[in-house]
């Protein structure tokens, strides 16, 4: 099982959710981390385990896309040996070009992206699709995402982010039904080692999480 730490950024700080409403996300508590500075926080994560992949979500850019995302570029440049998967609220395919770093993969999130026809035709672009699910529905402005053939897809359970309420099997099945050939990455609600075992038994080999990592309640192994 590949564990991918999740870092949410807002106002240039690491934040954690108090609810599924991103406007209520708060700077991470000192009880969970010695710092909310993104560069230092990543260093802290790496002291817990030698992670080689990290999920970054820039909540400000998801709300209003940043063409010149200085913080994101700084993070990528400071940790060139880490591979980042990045959700920065990209709306159009042309917005991908401003990042020249080779240590990240762009997340195409159904909540914000609209340029699916161009993405479908651009077969040389490496991306991860994020099916953003809230209240049992995929957040999207268009159903054109269904035309894609993503190699990897995040089952992003927005209602469960930051909680430890277990796996959302219904949403997993939803994602599998839409993209039966994709490799699923699970996110949201993971609370125990048993949840990781259940995901592995469903042939889901990657999971995005944070709370269990910070609480040091899980075993680190990849298979």
Backbone torsions as a table, in degrees:
resi	resn	phi	psi	omega
1	UNK	NA	125.0	178.8
2	UNK	-92.7	122.2	-179.9
3	UNK	-99.8	125.7	-177.3
4	UNK	-116.6	109.0	178.4
5	UNK	-62.5	140.8	179.8
6	UNK	-103.6	128.0	176.6
7	UNK	-122.6	118.1	173.7
8	UNK	-99.2	132.0	-178.1
9	UNK	-114.0	137.3	175.3
10	UNK	-152.6	130.9	-177.1
11	UNK	53.3	37.8	177.2
12	UNK	65.0	21.7	177.5
13	UNK	-125.7	156.9	171.3
14	UNK	-77.8	129.3	-177.7
15	UNK	-126.2	160.8	176.0
16	UNK	-132.3	153.7	-174.5
17	UNK	-79.9	142.7	165.4
18	UNK	-101.2	-16.4	177.0
19	UNK	-159.1	-179.1	178.8
20	UNK	-75.9	-8.2	177.9
21	UNK	-83.6	115.2	-175.6
22	UNK	-63.3	-23.7	179.4
23	UNK	-66.2	-16.9	179.8
24	UNK	-97.5	1.1	177.6
25	UNK	-62.9	138.4	-176.2
26	UNK	-120.6	153.7	176.0
27	UNK	-52.7	136.0	-174.2
28	UNK	-58.1	138.1	-176.5
29	UNK	-70.5	146.6	175.5
30	UNK	-66.7	-13.6	174.8
31	UNK	-73.2	-23.2	-178.8
32	UNK	-99.6	-30.3	-175.2
33	UNK	-151.2	146.3	178.2
34	UNK	-74.4	-6.0	-176.8
35	UNK	-156.1	152.7	172.7
36	UNK	-111.0	1.9	175.7
37	UNK	-71.7	125.0	-173.5
38	UNK	-57.2	-43.5	-179.5
39	UNK	-62.7	-45.9	179.9
40	UNK	-70.8	-33.6	179.8
41	UNK	-65.0	-40.6	177.4
42	UNK	-62.3	-40.9	177.0
43	UNK	-60.0	-39.5	177.7
44	UNK	-63.9	-43.8	177.7
45	UNK	-58.0	-42.1	-178.2
46	UNK	-70.2	-19.1	174.2
47	UNK	-76.4	-22.1	177.7
48	UNK	-80.6	-43.3	179.8
49	UNK	-159.1	153.5	-177.7
50	UNK	-83.1	68.7	-179.6
51	UNK	-67.9	140.4	177.4
52	UNK	-108.6	-5.5	178.4
53	UNK	-137.4	136.3	179.9
54	UNK	-134.5	138.1	176.2
55	UNK	-91.8	128.9	176.8
56	UNK	-120.1	128.6	173.0
57	UNK	-123.7	115.8	176.6
58	UNK	-91.2	101.2	-173.8
59	UNK	-66.8	-32.3	177.9
60	UNK	-65.9	-40.9	-179.4
61	UNK	-73.9	-30.9	175.0
62	UNK	-64.8	-37.6	178.0
63	UNK	-71.3	-41.8	-177.7
64	UNK	-150.5	102.3	-168.6
65	UNK	-53.0	131.7	178.1
66	UNK	-97.0	118.7	179.9
67	UNK	-71.8	-35.7	179.7
68	UNK	-120.9	87.9	-172.8
69	UNK	-91.6	88.9	-173.2
70	UNK	-62.3	-42.3	-178.8
71	UNK	-63.3	-44.7	179.8
72	UNK	-61.4	-45.2	178.8
73	UNK	-61.8	-40.1	179.4
74	UNK	-62.8	-43.1	179.3
75	UNK	-62.6	-47.3	-179.7
76	UNK	-60.7	-39.4	-178.2
77	UNK	-72.7	-31.8	-178.8
78	UNK	-76.7	-24.5	-176.5
79	UNK	-128.5	68.3	-176.6
80	UNK	-71.5	-18.8	178.7
81	UNK	-86.8	-7.0	177.1
82	UNK	-99.0	139.4	173.6
83	UNK	-96.8	126.9	-179.0
84	UNK	-106.9	140.8	167.6
85	UNK	-108.8	125.8	-161.7
86	UNK	-121.7	122.8	169.2
87	UNK	-108.3	105.7	178.3
88	UNK	-119.2	24.5	174.3
89	UNK	70.4	29.6	-178.7
90	UNK	-59.4	129.6	-179.6
91	UNK	-96.7	-41.7	-174.1
92	UNK	-125.0	153.9	-177.3
93	UNK	-62.4	-32.9	-179.0
94	UNK	-63.7	-20.6	-178.7
95	UNK	-76.7	-7.2	178.7
96	UNK	-73.4	-27.2	-167.3
97	UNK	-70.5	-16.9	-174.1
98	UNK	-75.6	-15.5	177.5
99	UNK	-99.1	122.0	-177.9
100	UNK	-103.9	-3.0	-178.4
101	UNK	-67.5	146.6	179.5
102	UNK	-103.4	8.4	-179.3
103	UNK	-105.9	32.5	176.0
104	UNK	-146.1	155.7	170.9
105	UNK	-119.0	132.3	-178.6
106	UNK	-74.4	132.2	170.7
107	UNK	-91.2	129.4	172.8
108	UNK	-100.7	108.0	-173.4
109	UNK	-100.9	129.7	-177.6
110	UNK	-62.5	-24.4	-179.2
111	UNK	-63.3	-32.0	-172.1
112	UNK	-121.2	-30.0	-171.0
113	UNK	-76.3	145.0	-179.1
114	UNK	-133.7	-5.0	-168.8
115	UNK	-98.5	46.9	-170.7
116	UNK	-68.3	-34.9	-179.0
117	UNK	-62.0	-44.1	178.7
118	UNK	-66.9	-38.6	179.4
119	UNK	-65.1	-39.8	179.7
120	UNK	-61.3	-37.8	-178.0
121	UNK	-80.3	-20.8	-177.3
122	UNK	-90.4	81.4	-171.8
123	UNK	-71.7	-12.1	-176.2
124	UNK	-91.8	2.7	-176.4
125	UNK	-93.8	126.8	177.4
126	UNK	-89.6	123.7	-179.0
127	UNK	-149.4	164.6	170.9
128	UNK	-119.5	128.2	177.8
129	UNK	-83.7	138.6	174.1
130	UNK	-115.1	114.1	173.2
131	UNK	-85.7	102.9	-174.4
132	UNK	-87.4	110.2	-170.9
133	UNK	-112.6	128.3	177.6
134	UNK	-141.5	134.1	-177.8
135	UNK	52.7	40.2	176.0
136	UNK	68.0	15.0	178.6
137	UNK	-126.8	144.7	176.4
138	UNK	-79.3	123.7	178.9
139	UNK	-75.4	118.2	-178.3
140	UNK	-164.5	151.3	175.7
141	UNK	-92.3	-13.6	-177.8
142	UNK	-152.2	150.4	178.1
143	UNK	-86.4	6.9	-176.0
144	UNK	-66.3	-16.8	177.2
145	UNK	-59.4	-24.2	-178.5
146	UNK	-66.3	-16.6	179.0
147	UNK	-78.4	-14.3	-176.8
148	UNK	-73.7	162.6	174.7
149	UNK	-128.9	69.3	-175.3
150	UNK	-69.4	138.6	175.6
151	UNK	-71.8	-36.2	177.6
152	UNK	-131.5	143.6	-179.3
153	UNK	-137.9	131.0	175.5
154	UNK	-86.5	125.5	169.4
155	UNK	-87.2	92.7	-171.6
156	UNK	-95.4	102.2	-178.2
157	UNK	-90.3	87.8	-172.5
158	UNK	-63.2	-31.4	179.5
159	UNK	-67.4	-20.9	-172.3
160	UNK	-108.6	-1.1	-178.2
161	UNK	-62.1	130.5	179.7
162	UNK	83.0	-5.7	178.6
163	UNK	-100.6	171.1	178.7
164	UNK	-130.0	50.4	-173.6
165	UNK	-99.9	14.6	174.4
166	UNK	92.1	-178.9	-174.7
167	UNK	-81.2	146.1	175.3
168	UNK	-100.1	91.1	-175.3
169	UNK	-65.2	-35.8	179.9
170	UNK	-60.1	-42.7	179.7
171	UNK	-71.1	-33.8	174.5
172	UNK	-60.2	-45.7	179.5
173	UNK	-64.8	-36.3	176.9
174	UNK	-59.3	-48.0	-179.2
175	UNK	-64.6	-41.9	-180.0
176	UNK	-65.1	-35.1	179.9
177	UNK	-69.2	-35.7	-179.4
178	UNK	-75.4	-42.7	-177.6
179	UNK	-129.4	77.9	-175.6
180	UNK	-65.4	-20.5	-176.4
181	UNK	-95.0	-8.3	-175.2
182	UNK	-78.3	159.1	170.0
183	UNK	-93.1	120.3	-176.2
184	UNK	-84.5	139.3	168.0
185	UNK	-112.5	128.0	-175.2
186	UNK	-99.3	143.1	177.4
187	UNK	-147.2	132.1	173.3
188	UNK	110.4	117.1	171.7
189	UNK	94.0	-8.0	-178.8
190	UNK	-63.9	127.0	-175.0
191	UNK	-129.4	-16.5	-174.3
192	UNK	-142.9	166.2	173.7
193	UNK	-61.8	-32.5	179.6
194	UNK	-64.3	-34.2	175.9
195	UNK	-61.8	-41.1	179.0
196	UNK	-65.2	-39.3	178.1
197	UNK	-64.2	-41.2	179.1
198	UNK	-63.7	-41.8	177.4
199	UNK	-61.7	-43.8	179.3
200	UNK	-61.4	-38.8	178.6
201	UNK	-67.1	-23.2	176.0
202	UNK	-91.5	11.0	179.3
203	UNK	66.1	29.3	172.0
204	UNK	-102.1	113.1	-167.9
205	UNK	-104.3	-1.4	179.8
206	UNK	-134.9	139.7	-179.2
207	UNK	-141.0	136.5	176.6
208	UNK	-98.7	127.0	-176.1
209	UNK	-161.5	168.3	177.0
210	UNK	-144.4	-47.7	-172.1
211	UNK	-55.9	-46.9	-179.6
212	UNK	-63.2	-33.0	178.4
213	UNK	-66.9	-48.8	-177.6
214	UNK	-66.2	-32.7	178.2
215	UNK	-80.5	-7.0	178.3
216	UNK	55.1	50.0	-175.3
217	UNK	-111.3	7.1	-174.8
218	UNK	-127.8	162.0	179.1
219	UNK	-96.3	136.5	-178.5
220	UNK	-99.8	111.4	175.6
221	UNK	-157.8	146.4	178.2
222	UNK	-120.9	138.6	179.1
223	UNK	-143.8	NA	NA
